Amino acid sequence: MFPQRLDSPLAYDIAKAMIDGFNRHYRLFRAESARAKHRFETADWHGQQRAQRERIEFYDLRVNEAVARLEKEFRAGDQPMEVWHQVKLHFIGLLVDHHQPELAESFFNSVTTKILHRAYFQNDFIFVRPAISTEYIEPRGAPTYRPYYPAHDTLVDTIEQMLDDFALQGSYANKRRDAERVAHVILNRFQQVKLRANFQLQVLSGLFFRNKGAYVVGKIMNGFTEIPFSLPILHDSTGKFYIDAALFGEDDLQMLFSFARAYFMVDMEVPSAWVQFLRSLMPRKPRAEIYNALGLAKQGKTLFYRDFLSHLNYSSDRFRIAPGIKGMVMLVFDLPSFPFVFKVIKDFYPPQKDTTREQIKGKYMLVKQHDRVGRMADTLEYSDVGFPLDRFEPELIEEIQKFAPSQLEIGDRDGNGEMEVVLKHVYIERRMIPLNIYLQEAFDTLAHPESPAHAKRAKEQLEHAVVEYGNAIKDMVAANIFPGDMLWKNFGVTRGGKVVFYDYDEIEYITDCKFRKVPAPRNEEDEMSGEVWYSVGPKDVFPETFEPFLLGNKDVRAAFMAHHADLLDAAFWQHHKERIQAGQMLDVFPYEESQRFQHEGHATHF
């Protein structure tokens, strides 16, 4: 129970030190995010990517600083629980007029769980639920969004004014032309509908920066209709700005904020207000994923875990070994009613997997810090995660005990009489349909079609999957990533039909690989040999050898060779390696080529 009095000066000092630690963190986070505008204006693309990577490390650095201060100044870990009860109450009091209370609560949890023993991670000591409402927090600075009220004949002028309000330092190639194009597309969407008295644009007050793009994000309101929209702003070949496309609707915004893309840089005084606005544009997107997309990954993890605990309370199915081909490095399980998979690194691997636990964790961190170009799934990483034992299938427990015993504890860890499974380290990813299973469904239908229409759909499904698979690899190549193990089972199909890579234990930078053609046989004995007759270095890649593993099915082969035969040619890979080494950076944009306005001198799409 909470104490009836607050009589410990030490408790207040600890709480104040913690809020000071958080405020320092968010001040640095905002400053780095705000500098993205200057990097965009000056076309400092490598600096933008470097900042995106480095900002990810800010949170853990500030948490460790806060822990070190609390231990040094207050011997925090030695304080009795009576003091810690009061620390939390004082901390809540310090959040009453705070503009990022939900983030501060997560920071409190991070610091506290590094100091206290796990047995104390209960409601009384950490924020299992939020204590401070984030509703109606008004910023002191710029408003969260700006409303514009154009008339039918002033929409072009309004869009120009909206662009001016972002105060980009530089000039547009032809701002009037761009505004006219956007206005034309907007009015086309309402051509059969009367513009109502409340016709307006609501636009978030800061631009969203990522790689080479800056994105206007908002919604159009007309009567009871609300349409989300985004305008990507790029540089042309002369360094001037232009609007590349007009994106509309929830699906387009979902692609922009996909879990398979790098985090945005955006300066937010009241992040909860931004998340609330974005949720109105994408109601199907969990708040956890929106916080992640904004670079606030710890808050994303906090919300995800709360959603997960709530789901456990309202479900009764059991965790099971995930369907599909078992991995050699990862043990994968899921809960059928929950749209995520859980991945645990095994303790030992077959001989062909020459790796270690630390190397695998390093690969996952590489992906988190890298530009995922919409083709590599983001992961949530947790330590010491507790699950109810009675929610696990016995076969799954046996599998973990067999392949990852060092990662498993079973017992009454919290002292509440309930048996618990504790996993020392686990990754959590969005569940997708494994690409090999997606293809197998098409194979089965083609083998025994119920009708010509079924056969046609299966053929289209197969071709779509193969084309998307090749596109996914080429997008990763653009971002300097070689997937390593390119088997179909290591890719998944998202709800939107995109193919995404999710097996990271063999990825490498393209620039670290050596792409080679298979040498010609020296003699007939070489030609007939089942063994490799040439030397192979640790980073050597022979693209033509992909063919036997990938293209055994004639329909798959036909689709692949029609669209992606260049992936079997070492020259393709070598060309892109040399391009990257020369400092060229291609950006893979989160919308289709068909959605773009046409511009002379536009930025390269891959």
C-alpha positions in Angstrom: 0.0 0.0 0.0 1.1 3.6 -0.5 2.2 5.5 2.6 -0.2 8.0 4.1 2.4 10.7 4.5 5.3 12.1 2.4 7.9 12.7 5.1 11.1 11.6 3.4 13.2 14.5 2.0 15.4 11.9 0.3 12.4 10.5 -1.6 11.7 13.9 -3.1 15.4 14.4 -4.0 15.5 11.1 -5.8 12.3 11.9 -7.7 13.6 15.3 -8.6 16.9 13.8 -9.9 14.9 11.4 -12.0 12.7 14.1 -13.6 15.9 16.1 -14.2 17.4 13.1 -16.0 14.3 12.7 -18.2 14.1 16.4 -19.0 17.8 16.4 -20.1 17.0 13.4 -22.3 14.0 14.9 -24.0 15.8 18.3 -24.4 18.6 16.5 -26.3 16.1 14.4 -28.3 14.2 17.4 -29.4 17.3 19.4 -30.3 18.6 16.5 -32.5 15.2 16.1 -34.1 14.9 19.9 -34.8 18.3 19.9 -36.5 16.9 17.5 -39.1 15.3 20.6 -40.8 18.7 22.2 -41.4 20.2 18.9 -42.7 17.3 18.7 -45.1 17.7 22.3 -46.3 21.4 21.7 -46.9 21.0 18.2 -48.5 23.2 16.6 -45.8 21.8 13.2 -46.5 24.6 11.2 -44.8 24.4 13.5 -41.8 20.6 12.8 -41.7 21.1 9.1 -41.6 23.9 9.3 -39.1 21.7 11.4 -36.8 18.8 8.9 -37.2 21.2 6.1 -36.0 22.8 8.0 -33.2 19.5 9.3 -31.8 18.4 5.7 -31.1 21.2 5.5 -28.5 20.2 8.6 -26.6 17.6 6.9 -24.3 19.9 4.2 -22.9 22.7 6.7 -22.4 20.4 9.0 -20.3 19.0 6.1 -18.3 22.5 5.0 -17.4 23.5 8.5 -16.5 20.4 8.8 -14.2 21.1 5.4 -12.5 24.8 6.4 -11.9 23.7 9.7 -10.3 21.1 8.1 -8.1 23.5 5.4 -6.9 26.4 7.9 -6.3 24.4 10.7 -4.6 21.6 8.8 -2.8 22.7 5.1 -2.7 19.2 4.5 -4.3 19.5 0.7 -4.4 20.0 0.5 -0.6 16.9 2.6 0.2 13.9 0.8 1.9 10.7 0.3 0.0 9.0 2.9 2.2 11.2 5.5 0.5 10.6 4.1 -3.0 6.8 4.3 -2.4 7.3 8.0 -1.7 9.7 8.5 -4.6 6.9 7.4 -7.0 4.3 9.7 -5.4 6.7 12.7 -5.5 7.4 11.9 -9.2 3.7 11.9 -10.0 3.5 15.3 -8.4 6.3 16.6 -10.6 4.4 15.5 -13.7 1.2 17.5 -13.1 2.1 20.3 -15.5 4.6 18.3 -17.6 4.3 18.2 -21.4 5.7 14.7 -21.8 4.3 12.9 -18.8 3.9 9.5 -20.5 7.5 9.5 -21.6 8.7 10.6 -18.2 6.8 7.7 -16.6 8.5 5.2 -18.9 11.9 6.8 -18.1 11.0 6.3 -14.4 10.3 2.6 -15.1 13.6 2.2 -17.0 15.7 3.8 -14.2 13.8 2.0 -11.4 14.0 -1.5 -12.9 17.8 -1.1 -13.2 18.1 -0.2 -9.5 15.5 -2.4 -7.8 15.3 -6.2 -7.7 12.8 -7.7 -10.1 10.5 -8.9 -7.3 9.6 -5.3 -6.6 8.4 -4.5 -10.2 4.8 -4.2 -9.1 2.2 -1.5 -9.4 3.4 0.2 -6.2 6.9 0.8 -7.6 6.6 1.4 -11.4 4.0 2.8 -13.7 2.2 -0.4 -15.0 -0.6 2.0 -15.9 -0.3 5.7 -16.6 -0.9 8.0 -13.6 -1.1 11.3 -15.5 -3.6 12.0 -18.3 -2.2 13.1 -21.6 -5.5 14.6 -22.8 -5.7 18.3 -23.7 -2.1 19.2 -23.0 -1.6 22.5 -24.7 1.9 23.3 -26.0 3.6 26.6 -24.9 5.3 27.0 -28.3 4.0 26.2 -31.8 0.5 24.6 -31.9 0.3 20.9 -32.6 -1.5 21.5 -35.9 -2.5 24.5 -38.0 -6.0 24.8 -39.6 -6.5 26.4 -43.0 -9.9 27.4 -44.3 -9.7 27.8 -48.1 -12.6 28.7 -50.4 -12.9 26.7 -53.6 -11.1 29.4 -55.6 -8.4 30.1 -53.0 -7.2 26.5 -52.4 -4.0 27.1 -54.4 -3.1 30.2 -52.5 -3.8 28.3 -49.2 -1.5 25.5 -50.1 1.2 28.0 -51.0 0.7 29.7 -47.6 0.8 26.3 -45.8 4.2 25.5 -47.5 5.5 29.0 -46.5 4.5 28.4 -42.9 7.0 25.6 -42.6 9.7 28.2 -43.2 12.2 26.0 -45.1 15.4 27.9 -45.9 15.7 27.6 -49.6 13.5 28.0 -52.7 11.0 25.9 -54.5 11.7 25.1 -58.2 8.1 26.1 -58.9 5.9 26.4 -55.8 2.9 27.7 -57.7 2.9 24.7 -60.0 3.2 22.3 -57.1 0.4 24.0 -55.2 -1.8 23.8 -58.3 -1.1 20.1 -58.7 -2.0 19.4 -55.1 -5.1 21.5 -55.3 -6.2 19.8 -58.5 -5.9 16.4 -56.9 -7.8 17.5 -53.8 -10.6 19.0 -55.7 -10.8 15.9 -57.9 -11.6 13.9 -54.8 -14.5 16.2 -54.0 -15.8 16.9 -57.5 -19.1 15.1 -56.9 -19.4 16.6 -53.4 -20.3 20.1 -52.3 -17.6 21.9 -50.3 -19.1 22.4 -46.9 -18.8 25.4 -44.5 -16.2 23.5 -42.5 -14.0 22.7 -45.5 -10.5 22.9 -44.1 -7.0 21.5 -44.0 -5.5 20.6 -40.6 -1.8 20.2 -40.9 0.7 19.1 -38.2 2.9 22.1 -37.5 6.3 20.4 -38.1 7.6 18.5 -41.1 8.5 14.8 -40.8 12.1 14.3 -41.9 13.6 10.9 -43.0 16.5 10.4 -45.3 16.1 12.7 -48.4 12.4 13.5 -47.7 10.4 16.0 -45.7 6.7 15.2 -45.3 3.7 17.4 -44.7 1.1 15.4 -42.8 -2.5 16.4 -42.2 -6.1 15.8 -43.1 -8.8 17.4 -45.2 -12.2 17.9 -43.6 -15.4 18.5 -45.4 -18.7 18.0 -43.6 -18.4 14.6 -42.0 -15.7 13.4 -44.3 -12.0 13.3 -43.2 -9.3 12.3 -45.6 -5.7 11.9 -44.3 -3.0 13.2 -46.7 0.7 13.7 -46.9 2.9 15.7 -49.3 6.5 14.5 -49.8 9.0 17.4 -50.4 12.3 16.5 -52.1 15.2 18.3 -53.7 15.7 18.4 -57.4 19.0 18.1 -59.2 19.7 21.8 -58.7 19.0 21.7 -54.9 15.5 23.3 -55.1 12.5 21.9 -53.3 9.5 20.3 -55.1 6.4 18.3 -54.0 6.9 14.8 -55.4 3.4 13.3 -54.8 0.1 13.8 -53.0 -0.7 10.8 -50.8 -4.3 10.3 -49.6 -6.1 7.9 -47.3 -5.3 5.6 -44.4 -3.5 3.0 -46.5 -1.0 5.5 -48.0 -0.3 6.9 -44.5 0.2 3.4 -43.1 2.9 2.9 -45.7 4.5 6.1 -44.8 4.6 5.2 -41.1 5.3 1.5 -41.7 7.0 -0.6 -39.0 9.5 -1.6 -41.7 10.8 1.9 -42.1 13.3 4.1 -40.3 12.1 6.4 -37.6 11.1 10.0 -38.4 12.8 13.1 -37.1 10.2 15.6 -36.0 10.3 18.3 -33.3 7.3 17.8 -30.9 6.7 19.6 -27.6 3.7 17.5 -26.7 4.2 14.1 -28.4 0.9 12.6 -27.0 -1.0 15.3 -29.0 0.9 14.4 -32.2 0.1 10.7 -31.6 -3.5 11.5 -31.0 -3.7 13.5 -34.3 -1.8 10.7 -36.2 -4.2 8.1 -34.7 -7.1 10.0 -36.2 -5.5 9.5 -39.6 -4.6 5.8 -39.0 -7.2 4.4 -36.5 -6.0 0.8 -37.2 -2.4 1.6 -36.3 -1.6 0.9 -32.6 -0.4 3.9 -30.6 2.7 1.8 -29.8 3.7 1.7 -33.5 3.1 5.5 -33.9 5.4 6.3 -31.0 8.0 4.0 -32.5 7.7 5.7 -35.9 8.4 9.1 -34.1 11.6 7.7 -32.7 10.1 7.3 -29.2 10.8 3.5 -29.1 10.8 3.1 -25.3 7.3 4.6 -25.1 6.3 2.2 -27.9 7.6 -0.7 -25.9 5.7 0.5 -22.8 2.4 0.7 -24.7 3.0 -2.6 -26.5 3.6 -4.4 -23.2 0.4 -2.9 -21.7 -1.6 -3.9 -24.8 0.0 -7.4 -24.5 -0.9 -7.8 -20.8 -4.5 -6.6 -21.6 -4.7 -9.2 -24.4 -3.6 -12.0 -22.1 -6.3 -11.0 -19.7 -9.0 -11.2 -22.4 -7.8 -14.3 -24.2 -7.4 -18.0 -23.3 -5.3 -19.6 -26.1 -1.8 -20.8 -25.5 1.6 -19.9 -26.8 2.8 -22.4 -29.4 5.7 -23.1 -31.7 5.1 -20.9 -34.7 4.0 -22.6 -37.9 6.4 -22.9 -40.7 10.0 -24.1 -41.2 12.0 -23.9 -38.0 15.0 -21.7 -38.0 18.5 -22.8 -37.2 19.4 -19.8 -35.0 16.0 -18.5 -33.7 13.3 -20.3 -31.8 10.0 -18.7 -32.8 6.7 -19.0 -31.0 3.4 -17.1 -31.1 0.0 -16.7 -29.6 -2.6 -17.5 -32.3 -4.9 -14.6 -31.2 -2.1 -12.0 -31.1 -0.6 -10.6 -34.3 3.0 -10.8 -33.3 5.7 -13.4 -33.1 8.3 -13.9 -30.3 11.9 -14.9 -31.2 14.5 -16.3 -28.8 18.1 -16.9 -29.8 19.1 -20.5 -29.4 22.0 -21.6 -27.3 23.7 -23.5 -30.0 23.6 -23.7 -33.8 24.4 -26.3 -36.5 28.0 -26.2 -37.9 27.0 -24.2 -41.0 25.9 -21.3 -38.8 29.3 -19.9 -37.6 28.0 -17.2 -35.2 27.5 -16.3 -31.6 24.7 -14.8 -29.5 26.4 -11.5 -29.4 26.9 -11.4 -33.2 23.2 -12.1 -33.7 22.2 -9.4 -31.3 24.6 -7.1 -33.2 22.8 -7.9 -36.5 19.4 -7.0 -35.0 20.8 -3.7 -33.6 22.3 -2.9 -37.1 18.8 -3.3 -38.6 17.2 -1.1 -35.9 19.7 1.7 -36.5 19.7 1.3 -40.3 17.3 2.7 -42.9 14.9 -0.3 -43.3 13.5 1.1 -46.6 10.1 -0.5 -45.9 11.7 -4.0 -46.3 13.0 -5.0 -42.9 10.7 -5.5 -40.0 11.3 -3.5 -36.8 11.8 -5.5 -33.6 10.9 -4.8 -30.0 13.6 -6.1 -27.7 12.8 -7.1 -24.1 14.8 -8.6 -21.2 13.4 -10.7 -18.3 9.9 -11.0 -19.7 7.4 -12.9 -17.6 4.6 -15.0 -19.0 2.0 -17.2 -17.1 3.2 -20.8 -17.3 -0.3 -22.2 -17.9 -0.5 -20.2 -21.2 2.3 -22.3 -22.7 1.9 -25.5 -24.7 4.0 -28.2 -23.1 5.7 -28.8 -26.5 6.9 -25.2 -26.6 8.4 -25.4 -23.1 10.2 -28.6 -24.1 11.5 -26.8 -27.2 12.9 -23.9 -25.2 14.4 -26.3 -22.6 16.1 -28.2 -25.5 17.4 -25.3 -27.6 17.6 -22.3 -25.3 17.9 -23.5 -21.7 20.0 -20.5 -20.7 17.2 -18.2 -21.6 14.5 -19.9 -19.6 13.5 -19.7 -15.9 10.3 -21.3 -14.5 9.2 -20.4 -11.0 7.3 -18.2 -8.7 9.5 -15.2 -9.3 7.1 -12.5 -8.1 6.2 -14.3 -4.9 2.5 -14.3 -5.7 2.0 -18.1 -5.9 1.6 -18.1 -9.7 4.1 -20.1 -11.7 5.7 -18.0 -14.4 7.9 -18.5 -17.4 10.7 -15.8 -17.6 12.6 -15.4 -20.8 15.9 -13.6 -20.4 16.0 -12.1 -23.9 13.3 -12.0 -26.5 12.6 -10.1 -29.8 9.0 -9.4 -30.8 8.0 -8.7 -34.4 4.8 -8.2 -36.4 3.4 -11.5 -37.6 3.4 -11.9 -41.4 2.6 -14.8 -43.7 6.0 -16.5 -44.4 6.6 -16.1 -48.1 7.2 -19.8 -48.7 3.7 -20.6 -47.2 2.2 -17.8 -49.3 3.7 -19.3 -52.4 2.7 -22.9 -51.4 -0.9 -21.7 -51.2 -0.6 -20.6 -54.9 1.1 -23.8 -55.9 -1.7 -25.9 -54.3 -4.4 -23.9 -56.0 -2.7 -24.1 -59.4 -2.3 -27.9 -59.0 -6.0 -28.4 -58.2 -7.9 -25.2 -59.2 -11.6 -25.2 -58.4 -12.3 -23.0 -61.5 -10.4 -20.9 -64.1 -11.0 -17.9 -61.9 -9.2 -19.6 -59.0 -6.3 -20.5 -61.1 -6.0 -17.0 -62.5 -6.0 -15.5 -58.9 -3.4 -18.0 -57.8 -1.2 -17.2 -60.8 -1.5 -13.5 -59.9 -0.7 -14.2 -56.3 2.4 -16.1 -57.3 3.7 -13.4 -59.7 3.0 -10.7 -57.2 4.9 -12.5 -54.5 7.9 -13.1 -56.7 8.0 -9.6 -58.1 7.7 -8.2 -54.5 10.4 -10.5 -53.3 12.8 -9.2 -55.9 11.8 -5.6 -55.2 12.4 -6.1 -51.5 16.0 -7.3 -52.2 16.6 -4.4 -54.6 15.3 -1.9 -52.0 17.7 -3.4 -49.4 20.6 -3.2 -51.9 19.8 0.5 -52.3 20.3 0.9 -48.5 23.6 -1.1 -48.5 22.1 -4.3 -47.1 22.8 -7.8 -48.4 20.3 -10.2 -46.8 22.6 -13.1 -46.7 20.1 -16.0 -46.5 17.8 -15.2 -49.4 15.5 -18.3 -49.0 11.7 -17.6 -49.3 11.1 -18.6 -45.7 13.1 -15.6 -44.4 10.6 -13.2 -46.0 7.0 -12.5 -45.1 4.0 -10.9 -46.7 2.3 -8.0 -44.8 -1.4 -7.2 -44.5 -0.8 -4.7 -47.3 0.8 -7.3 -49.6 4.4 -6.0 -49.2 7.2 -8.5 -48.9 9.4 -7.8 -45.9 12.6 -9.5 -44.7 12.8 -10.7 -41.1 15.7 -13.1 -40.6 18.8 -11.0 -39.8 21.5 -13.4 -38.5 23.4 -13.4 -41.9 22.9 -9.9 -43.1 26.0 -7.9 -44.2 26.7 -4.5 -45.7 26.9 -4.7 -49.5 30.2 -2.8 -49.2 31.6 -5.6 -47.0 30.8 -8.4 -49.5 32.9 -9.5 -52.5 30.6 -10.4 -55.4 32.1 -12.9 -57.8 31.2 -15.0 -60.9 31.7 -18.7 -60.5 35.1 -19.5 -62.2 34.9 -21.6 -65.3 35.8 -25.3 -64.7 39.5 -26.0 -65.3 38.8 -29.5 -66.7 36.1 -32.1 -67.1 36.8 -33.4 -63.6 35.9 -30.0 -62.2 32.8 -29.8 -64.3 31.5 -33.2 -63.1 32.5 -32.7 -59.5 29.8 -32.2 -56.8 32.3 -30.2 -54.7 33.4 -26.6 -55.1 36.7 -26.5 -57.1 37.5 -22.8 -56.4 38.5 -20.9 -53.3 35.7 -19.1 -51.3 36.4 -16.3 -48.9 34.2 -15.6 -45.8 32.5 -12.6 -47.5 32.5 -14.0 -51.1 29.0 -14.1 -52.7 28.3 -15.9 -56.0 24.9 -14.6 -57.2 24.4 -17.2 -59.9 24.4 -19.9 -57.3 21.1 -18.5 -55.9 19.2 -20.0 -58.8 19.0 -23.7 -57.7 17.7 -22.8 -54.3 15.1 -20.3 -55.4 13.8 -21.2 -58.8 12.9 -24.9 -58.7 9.3 -24.2 -59.6 8.8 -23.3 -63.3 6.1 -20.6 -62.6 8.3 -19.0 -60.0 11.3 -19.2 -62.4 9.3 -17.6 -65.2 8.2 -14.6 -63.1 11.6 -14.2 -61.5 13.5 -14.2 -64.8 11.0 -11.8 -66.4 11.5 -9.2 -63.6 14.6 -9.9 -61.6 17.1 -11.9 -63.6 19.8 -9.2 -62.8 19.9 -10.5 -59.2 21.7 -13.6 -60.5 24.4 -11.5 -62.1 27.4 -10.5 -60.0 27.8 -7.3 -62.1 24.4 -6.0 -60.7 25.7 -6.3 -57.1 29.1 -5.0 -57.9 27.7 -1.9 -59.6 25.7 -1.0 -56.5 28.6 -1.7 -54.2 30.7 0.7 -56.2 27.9 3.3 -56.2 27.6 3.1 -52.4 31.4 3.3 -52.0 31.4 6.4 -54.2 29.1 8.1 -51.6 25.9 8.0 -53.7 22.8 7.4 -51.6 19.5 6.3 -53.2 16.3 6.8 -51.3 13.5 4.3 -51.5 10.3 6.3 -51.1 7.2 4.9 -49.3 4.8 5.3 -52.2 4.5 3.9 -55.7 6.0 5.4 -58.9 2.5 5.8 -60.3 1.6 8.2 -57.4 4.4 10.7 -58.3 4.0 14.0 -60.1 6.5 14.1 -63.0 9.4 16.5 -62.6 12.5 17.2 -64.5 15.7 16.6 -62.5 13.8 14.7 -59.8 15.6 12.6 -57.2 16.4 9.0 -58.2 14.0 6.3 -57.2 15.4 2.8 -57.1 
